[in-house]
Amino acid sequence: MAEALAIRGALLNAASLDYHNICLRSDSQELIRAINGRKWTIELHGVLSDIDSLVFSASSTFTFCRFEFTPRSSNGPADRLAKAHLSLY
């Protein structure tokens, strides 16, 4: 859940800054597969639906958006950001 909320937050922030090209990485392979495959679990349906709308809708500000898996050993700063974002809820 923390990673999904962080990705949604990053997309909202990028859109507010008028970014058009973005690549987001996560150490949650299951989450990246769910986003890229557009197959969502019940627990994450709301957040992933928001992500889907931000990226894939006709009104999306993004012309390029990629979601990639990266091993946890390479993802320390992003993991801390996701946990910090979750603490806001």
PyMOL commands that set and color helices and strands:
alter all, ss='L'
color gray80, all
select helices_A, chain A and resi 2-16+29-37+45-56+72-74+76-86
alter helices_A, ss='H'
color red, helices_A
select strands_A, chain A and resi 21-26+64-69
alter strands_A, ss='S'
color yellow, strands_A
deselect
rebuild
show_as cartoon
